[in-house]
Amino acid sequence: MGDLIRLEDRIKGSAGSVISSGPWEFRKPLWRTLYFTQFLRALVEETPCDSKAFSQMPPHFVLKGGLAYTILSMYANRKNEREMREIYYLIGLMDCMINQVNAILRTDLLRSMYKQVFAMKEKLNLHWHGTLDRVLLPIDPQLFNDLEYRSLLNRAGTMKELYQTIRQGTETMFDTLAGNYVFFCPGGGEEVWNRRIL
């Protein structure tokens, strides 16, 4: 019976194995790291993560600071796409308050966005600590035009239009991240992070 189910593989797992394949793909890395790392899917498929060539580390993003809390929130909800999309919308709202210059946000209307952000954080039970200079995950420019997105935010004339732009932008970002990137967990992968956050 043990030979058919291969219990030893299930218990031990394997380096570079997939933890979650959708909507975002999370994997266990071969290397030791304190941070989540984000790789283009094409690079991972071109050089399998269990090969010696991958130890040279192709170009990647190390998700530290505010990005660490973002990816940790996404990882904790990795089995619920609807929740992940809502979290990424919240992250888009936070990014707008932190990094966006818009005439609307220099008026009393900013208070309504703060209220919405704090209500969503409470509902989704999410918290960011420390520096929040950057919260939206990085996306290579050939896959998403961040300047155009920021320009649309800047041109929004009403709060409704601003919210719609953020919703559309974060949905596009979410799909782009899902289709084009693989996320490697820190340290020992799934077991370590499940103990810390679940």
C-alpha beads as a LAMMPS data file, in Angstrom:
LAMMPS data file: protein, C-alpha beads

198 atoms
197 bonds

1 atom types
1 bond types

-500.0 500.0 xlo xhi
-500.0 500.0 ylo yhi
-500.0 500.0 zlo zhi

Masses

1 110.0

Atoms # bond

1 1 1 0.000 0.000 0.000
2 1 1 2.836 2.386 0.876
3 1 1 4.386 1.775 -2.554
4 1 1 1.197 2.774 -4.367
5 1 1 0.615 6.018 -2.483
6 1 1 4.336 6.825 -2.017
7 1 1 3.870 8.124 1.521
8 1 1 7.565 8.942 1.932
9 1 1 7.356 11.508 -0.908
10 1 1 4.305 13.115 0.625
11 1 1 5.969 13.417 4.022
12 1 1 9.394 14.588 2.890
13 1 1 8.394 16.641 -0.140
14 1 1 11.038 17.577 -2.673
15 1 1 13.166 20.654 -3.233
16 1 1 11.604 23.005 -5.725
17 1 1 8.219 21.284 -5.444
18 1 1 4.966 23.107 -6.020
19 1 1 3.064 24.129 -2.893
20 1 1 0.185 25.750 -4.756
21 1 1 -0.293 25.938 -8.513
22 1 1 -3.159 28.370 -8.702
23 1 1 -4.224 31.034 -8.891
24 1 1 -0.606 31.999 -8.073
25 1 1 2.157 29.420 -8.079
26 1 1 4.138 29.028 -4.861
27 1 1 7.086 26.635 -4.632
28 1 1 9.661 25.427 -2.146
29 1 1 13.157 26.607 -3.081
30 1 1 16.410 24.656 -3.155
31 1 1 18.263 27.499 -1.465
32 1 1 17.946 29.053 1.992
33 1 1 16.447 32.525 2.099
34 1 1 14.638 34.753 4.570
35 1 1 12.390 36.264 1.901
36 1 1 9.917 35.260 -0.764
37 1 1 11.452 35.549 -4.238
38 1 1 9.613 36.264 -7.473
39 1 1 10.828 34.789 -10.768
40 1 1 9.513 35.051 -14.295
41 1 1 7.803 31.759 -15.123
42 1 1 9.698 31.562 -18.427
43 1 1 13.038 31.585 -16.562
44 1 1 11.913 28.850 -14.181
45 1 1 10.645 26.689 -17.054
46 1 1 13.814 27.322 -19.051
47 1 1 16.052 26.322 -16.128
48 1 1 14.204 23.899 -13.812
49 1 1 14.585 24.868 -10.164
50 1 1 15.861 21.409 -9.252
51 1 1 18.787 21.609 -11.676
52 1 1 22.314 22.715 -10.769
53 1 1 22.124 25.538 -13.345
54 1 1 19.346 27.179 -11.291
55 1 1 21.753 27.654 -8.399
56 1 1 23.213 30.578 -10.413
57 1 1 19.957 32.435 -9.633
58 1 1 18.413 33.974 -12.748
59 1 1 17.109 37.559 -12.435
60 1 1 14.467 37.806 -9.729
61 1 1 12.821 40.133 -7.224
62 1 1 13.435 39.714 -3.488
63 1 1 10.229 40.677 -1.682
64 1 1 11.253 42.659 1.408
65 1 1 9.758 45.514 3.432
66 1 1 6.135 46.268 2.557
67 1 1 6.332 43.688 -0.252
68 1 1 7.002 40.958 2.332
69 1 1 3.642 41.631 4.004
70 1 1 1.916 41.759 0.628
71 1 1 3.190 38.374 -0.540
72 1 1 2.648 36.829 2.904
73 1 1 -1.011 37.949 2.767
74 1 1 -1.366 36.432 -0.691
75 1 1 0.336 33.206 0.401
76 1 1 -1.894 32.865 3.480
77 1 1 -4.972 33.080 1.221
78 1 1 -3.530 31.101 -1.713
79 1 1 -6.475 28.684 -1.851
80 1 1 -9.124 31.401 -2.207
81 1 1 -8.866 33.383 -5.448
82 1 1 -11.758 35.712 -4.623
83 1 1 -10.113 36.671 -1.323
84 1 1 -6.721 37.117 -3.017
85 1 1 -8.232 39.493 -5.576
86 1 1 -9.908 41.499 -2.820
87 1 1 -6.612 41.671 -0.914
88 1 1 -4.807 42.900 -4.019
89 1 1 -7.462 45.587 -4.506
90 1 1 -6.869 46.682 -0.892
91 1 1 -3.144 46.785 -1.638
92 1 1 -3.896 48.984 -4.671
93 1 1 -5.858 51.386 -2.447
94 1 1 -2.984 51.520 0.048
95 1 1 -0.488 52.133 -2.746
96 1 1 -2.628 54.999 -4.030
97 1 1 -2.635 56.656 -0.601
98 1 1 1.129 56.162 -0.179
99 1 1 2.551 56.809 -3.649
100 1 1 -0.003 58.657 -5.783
101 1 1 -0.447 62.361 -6.338
102 1 1 -4.020 63.203 -7.244
103 1 1 -5.912 66.438 -6.620
104 1 1 -8.831 64.479 -5.106
105 1 1 -6.568 63.006 -2.447
106 1 1 -5.589 66.495 -1.312
107 1 1 -9.180 67.195 -0.281
108 1 1 -11.445 65.945 2.477
109 1 1 -12.335 62.981 0.255
110 1 1 -9.087 61.306 1.299
111 1 1 -10.842 60.481 4.582
112 1 1 -13.322 58.204 2.754
113 1 1 -10.441 56.220 1.237
114 1 1 -8.802 55.865 4.654
115 1 1 -12.091 54.586 6.078
116 1 1 -12.454 52.065 3.263
117 1 1 -8.863 50.829 3.644
118 1 1 -9.169 50.368 7.406
119 1 1 -12.568 48.659 7.077
120 1 1 -11.138 46.237 4.473
121 1 1 -8.034 45.563 6.594
122 1 1 -10.290 44.733 9.529
123 1 1 -12.596 42.529 7.444
124 1 1 -9.710 40.652 5.795
125 1 1 -7.690 40.568 9.043
126 1 1 -4.563 41.998 7.394
127 1 1 -1.801 44.119 8.877
128 1 1 1.347 45.717 7.508
129 1 1 4.191 46.807 9.782
130 1 1 7.301 48.904 9.305
131 1 1 8.124 50.771 6.121
132 1 1 5.369 50.866 3.538
133 1 1 7.237 52.572 0.724
134 1 1 6.132 49.905 -1.743
135 1 1 3.264 47.427 -1.455
136 1 1 2.309 46.463 -5.035
137 1 1 4.422 43.559 -6.277
138 1 1 6.949 44.345 -9.016
139 1 1 6.036 43.507 -12.602
140 1 1 8.456 43.693 -15.518
141 1 1 7.604 46.665 -17.783
142 1 1 7.044 44.512 -20.873
143 1 1 4.158 42.814 -19.016
144 1 1 2.483 45.809 -17.351
145 1 1 2.743 49.532 -18.041
146 1 1 3.009 51.041 -14.556
147 1 1 3.467 54.585 -15.911
148 1 1 0.190 54.374 -17.811
149 1 1 -1.581 53.019 -14.720
150 1 1 -0.219 55.873 -12.574
151 1 1 -1.245 58.371 -15.248
152 1 1 -4.822 57.023 -15.210
153 1 1 -4.897 57.350 -11.421
154 1 1 -3.649 60.911 -11.670
155 1 1 -6.337 61.828 -14.225
156 1 1 -9.255 60.374 -12.237
157 1 1 -11.701 63.226 -11.593
158 1 1 -13.928 61.609 -8.967
159 1 1 -13.508 59.082 -6.165
160 1 1 -15.720 56.655 -8.091
161 1 1 -13.449 56.910 -11.117
162 1 1 -10.372 56.523 -8.910
163 1 1 -11.776 53.368 -7.263
164 1 1 -12.704 51.919 -10.681
165 1 1 -9.213 52.594 -12.040
166 1 1 -7.611 50.924 -9.025
167 1 1 -9.980 47.937 -9.327
168 1 1 -9.258 47.490 -13.050
169 1 1 -5.527 48.016 -12.548
170 1 1 -5.203 45.545 -9.679
171 1 1 -7.265 42.935 -11.571
172 1 1 -4.892 43.256 -14.536
173 1 1 -1.859 43.082 -12.229
174 1 1 -3.288 40.030 -10.453
175 1 1 -3.791 38.163 -13.741
176 1 1 -0.349 39.207 -14.997
177 1 1 1.314 37.971 -11.802
178 1 1 -0.667 34.712 -11.951
179 1 1 0.246 34.002 -15.561
180 1 1 3.856 35.156 -15.677
181 1 1 5.494 34.624 -12.286
182 1 1 6.428 31.892 -9.841
183 1 1 6.922 32.687 -6.151
184 1 1 9.439 30.762 -4.070
185 1 1 8.838 30.641 -0.322
186 1 1 11.496 31.561 2.208
187 1 1 13.485 29.066 4.233
188 1 1 11.989 25.611 4.457
189 1 1 8.943 26.424 2.326
190 1 1 5.383 25.427 3.140
191 1 1 5.874 23.721 6.506
192 1 1 7.753 26.677 8.028
193 1 1 5.254 29.289 6.804
194 1 1 2.161 27.241 7.666
195 1 1 3.336 27.115 11.283
196 1 1 3.870 30.891 11.348
197 1 1 0.723 32.172 9.680
198 1 1 -2.012 29.549 9.598

Bonds

1 1 1 2
2 1 2 3
3 1 3 4
4 1 4 5
5 1 5 6
6 1 6 7
7 1 7 8
8 1 8 9
9 1 9 10
10 1 10 11
11 1 11 12
12 1 12 13
13 1 13 14
14 1 14 15
15 1 15 16
16 1 16 17
17 1 17 18
18 1 18 19
19 1 19 20
20 1 20 21
21 1 21 22
22 1 22 23
23 1 23 24
24 1 24 25
25 1 25 26
26 1 26 27
27 1 27 28
28 1 28 29
29 1 29 30
30 1 30 31
31 1 31 32
32 1 32 33
33 1 33 34
34 1 34 35
35 1 35 36
36 1 36 37
37 1 37 38
38 1 38 39
39 1 39 40
40 1 40 41
41 1 41 42
42 1 42 43
43 1 43 44
44 1 44 45
45 1 45 46
46 1 46 47
47 1 47 48
48 1 48 49
49 1 49 50
50 1 50 51
51 1 51 52
52 1 52 53
53 1 53 54
54 1 54 55
55 1 55 56
56 1 56 57
57 1 57 58
58 1 58 59
59 1 59 60
60 1 60 61
61 1 61 62
62 1 62 63
63 1 63 64
64 1 64 65
65 1 65 66
66 1 66 67
67 1 67 68
68 1 68 69
69 1 69 70
70 1 70 71
71 1 71 72
72 1 72 73
73 1 73 74
74 1 74 75
75 1 75 76
76 1 76 77
77 1 77 78
78 1 78 79
79 1 79 80
80 1 80 81
81 1 81 82
82 1 82 83
83 1 83 84
84 1 84 85
85 1 85 86
86 1 86 87
87 1 87 88
88 1 88 89
89 1 89 90
90 1 90 91
91 1 91 92
92 1 92 93
93 1 93 94
94 1 94 95
95 1 95 96
96 1 96 97
97 1 97 98
98 1 98 99
99 1 99 100
100 1 100 101
101 1 101 102
102 1 102 103
103 1 103 104
104 1 104 105
105 1 105 106
106 1 106 107
107 1 107 108
108 1 108 109
109 1 109 110
110 1 110 111
111 1 111 112
112 1 112 113
113 1 113 114
114 1 114 115
115 1 115 116
116 1 116 117
117 1 117 118
118 1 118 119
119 1 119 120
120 1 120 121
121 1 121 122
122 1 122 123
123 1 123 124
124 1 124 125
125 1 125 126
126 1 126 127
127 1 127 128
128 1 128 129
129 1 129 130
130 1 130 131
131 1 131 132
132 1 132 133
133 1 133 134
134 1 134 135
135 1 135 136
136 1 136 137
137 1 137 138
138 1 138 139
139 1 139 140
140 1 140 141
141 1 141 142
142 1 142 143
143 1 143 144
144 1 144 145
145 1 145 146
146 1 146 147
147 1 147 148
148 1 148 149
149 1 149 150
150 1 150 151
151 1 151 152
152 1 152 153
153 1 153 154
154 1 154 155
155 1 155 156
156 1 156 157
157 1 157 158
158 1 158 159
159 1 159 160
160 1 160 161
161 1 161 162
162 1 162 163
163 1 163 164
164 1 164 165
165 1 165 166
166 1 166 167
167 1 167 168
168 1 168 169
169 1 169 170
170 1 170 171
171 1 171 172
172 1 172 173
173 1 173 174
174 1 174 175
175 1 175 176
176 1 176 177
177 1 177 178
178 1 178 179
179 1 179 180
180 1 180 181
181 1 181 182
182 1 182 183
183 1 183 184
184 1 184 185
185 1 185 186
186 1 186 187
187 1 187 188
188 1 188 189
189 1 189 190
190 1 190 191
191 1 191 192
192 1 192 193
193 1 193 194
194 1 194 195
195 1 195 196
196 1 196 197
197 1 197 198
